[in-house]
Amino acid sequence: MTTPQYLDDAFEKECEELLKVFLKKHKDYGKGNILEIGELGIAFRIAEKVSRLKNLLAKTGKPENESLDDTWTDIAVYAVIAKLFRKKQFQDLEVRG
């Protein structure tokens, strides 16, 4: 893989990675858990991830079970899910394929 030369290319690359993570987890979990908890539940999930992130950042050394990158990715994926939920797209649309 080449290193992006522009910020927007780097941003696009990260968004592609978020989509991959979303699709992988969606395949395992489906929509049910998000539909049950709603937008407030998504906010709680993000809050849990932020709490974990603060804990990881405060510690010295490398985390054993979940990396900082994994935690940031989870937060970003939940944020996109929340935006889709607010637009009713998460509820109404299905994954292609």
C-alpha positions as a Markdown table, in Angstrom:
| # | Residue | x | y | z |
|---|---|---|---|---|
| 1 | Met | 0.0 | 0.0 | 0.0 |
| 2 | Thr | 1.2 | 3.4 | -0.8 |
| 3 | Thr | 1.3 | 6.3 | 1.7 |
| 4 | Pro | -1.3 | 8.9 | 0.8 |
| 5 | Gln | 0.2 | 12.2 | -0.4 |
| 6 | Tyr | -2.9 | 14.3 | 0.5 |
| 7 | Leu | -5.0 | 14.6 | 3.6 |
| 8 | Asp | -8.2 | 13.9 | 1.7 |
| 9 | Asp | -6.7 | 10.7 | 0.3 |
| 10 | Ala | -5.7 | 9.7 | 3.8 |
| 11 | Phe | -9.2 | 10.5 | 5.1 |
| 12 | Glu | -10.8 | 8.4 | 2.3 |
| 13 | Lys | -8.5 | 5.5 | 3.1 |
| 14 | Glu | -9.6 | 5.6 | 6.7 |
| 15 | Cys | -13.3 | 5.7 | 5.7 |
| 16 | Glu | -12.8 | 2.6 | 3.5 |
| 17 | Glu | -11.3 | 0.9 | 6.6 |
| 18 | Leu | -14.3 | 1.9 | 8.7 |
| 19 | Leu | -16.6 | 0.4 | 6.0 |
| 20 | Lys | -14.7 | -2.9 | 6.1 |
| 21 | Val | -15.0 | -3.0 | 9.9 |
| 22 | Phe | -18.7 | -2.1 | 9.8 |
| 23 | Leu | -19.4 | -4.9 | 7.2 |
| 24 | Lys | -17.5 | -7.5 | 9.2 |
| 25 | Lys | -19.2 | -6.7 | 12.5 |
| 26 | His | -22.6 | -6.3 | 10.8 |
| 27 | Lys | -22.2 | -9.8 | 9.3 |
| 28 | Asp | -21.7 | -11.2 | 12.9 |
| 29 | Tyr | -24.2 | -9.0 | 14.8 |
| 30 | Gly | -26.8 | -7.8 | 12.3 |
| 31 | Lys | -29.0 | -4.7 | 13.0 |
| 32 | Gly | -31.0 | -6.1 | 15.9 |
| 33 | Asn | -28.7 | -4.9 | 18.7 |
| 34 | Ile | -28.7 | -1.3 | 17.4 |
| 35 | Leu | -32.4 | -1.3 | 16.7 |
| 36 | Glu | -33.1 | -2.4 | 20.3 |
| 37 | Ile | -30.9 | 0.3 | 21.9 |
| 38 | Gly | -31.7 | 3.2 | 19.6 |
| 39 | Glu | -29.7 | 6.4 | 19.4 |
| 40 | Leu | -29.3 | 6.8 | 23.1 |
| 41 | Gly | -27.9 | 3.3 | 23.3 |
| 42 | Ile | -25.4 | 4.1 | 20.5 |
| 43 | Ala | -24.3 | 7.1 | 22.6 |
| 44 | Phe | -23.8 | 4.8 | 25.6 |
| 45 | Arg | -21.7 | 2.5 | 23.4 |
| 46 | Ile | -19.6 | 5.4 | 22.3 |
| 47 | Ala | -19.2 | 6.6 | 25.9 |
| 48 | Glu | -18.0 | 3.1 | 26.9 |
| 49 | Lys | -15.4 | 3.2 | 24.1 |
| 50 | Val | -14.3 | 6.7 | 25.1 |
| 51 | Ser | -13.9 | 5.5 | 28.7 |
| 52 | Arg | -11.8 | 2.6 | 27.5 |
| 53 | Leu | -9.8 | 5.0 | 25.3 |
| 54 | Lys | -9.1 | 7.3 | 28.2 |
| 55 | Asn | -7.9 | 4.3 | 30.3 |
| 56 | Leu | -5.7 | 3.1 | 27.5 |
| 57 | Leu | -4.2 | 6.5 | 26.9 |
| 58 | Ala | -3.5 | 7.0 | 30.7 |
| 59 | Lys | -1.5 | 3.7 | 30.9 |
| 60 | Thr | 2.0 | 3.2 | 29.8 |
| 61 | Gly | 2.9 | 0.3 | 27.6 |
| 62 | Lys | 1.0 | -1.4 | 24.8 |
| 63 | Pro | -2.5 | -2.6 | 25.5 |
| 64 | Glu | -2.9 | -6.4 | 25.5 |
| 65 | Asn | -6.4 | -6.9 | 24.2 |
| 66 | Glu | -7.5 | -3.9 | 22.2 |
| 67 | Ser | -5.3 | -1.4 | 20.5 |
| 68 | Leu | -5.9 | 2.4 | 20.5 |
| 69 | Asp | -6.5 | 2.2 | 16.8 |
| 70 | Asp | -9.2 | -0.5 | 17.3 |
| 71 | Thr | -10.9 | 1.7 | 19.9 |
| 72 | Trp | -10.8 | 4.8 | 17.7 |
| 73 | Thr | -12.2 | 2.7 | 14.8 |
| 74 | Asp | -15.1 | 1.4 | 17.0 |
| 75 | Ile | -15.9 | 5.0 | 18.0 |
| 76 | Ala | -15.9 | 6.2 | 14.4 |
| 77 | Val | -18.0 | 3.3 | 13.2 |
| 78 | Tyr | -20.6 | 3.9 | 16.0 |
| 79 | Ala | -20.6 | 7.6 | 15.0 |
| 80 | Val | -21.5 | 6.8 | 11.4 |
| 81 | Ile | -24.1 | 4.3 | 12.6 |
| 82 | Ala | -25.6 | 7.1 | 14.7 |
| 83 | Lys | -25.8 | 9.5 | 11.8 |
| 84 | Leu | -27.4 | 6.8 | 9.6 |
| 85 | Phe | -29.8 | 6.0 | 12.5 |
| 86 | Arg | -30.9 | 9.6 | 12.8 |
| 87 | Lys | -31.7 | 9.7 | 9.0 |
| 88 | Lys | -33.6 | 6.4 | 9.4 |
| 89 | Gln | -31.3 | 4.8 | 6.9 |
| 90 | Phe | -29.9 | 2.3 | 9.3 |
| 91 | Gln | -33.4 | 1.1 | 10.1 |
| 92 | Asp | -34.7 | 1.1 | 6.5 |
| 93 | Leu | -31.8 | 0.0 | 4.3 |
| 94 | Glu | -30.0 | -3.4 | 4.0 |
| 95 | Val | -26.4 | -4.2 | 3.2 |
| 96 | Arg | -25.9 | -4.8 | -0.5 |
| 97 | Gly | -25.1 | -8.4 | -1.5 |
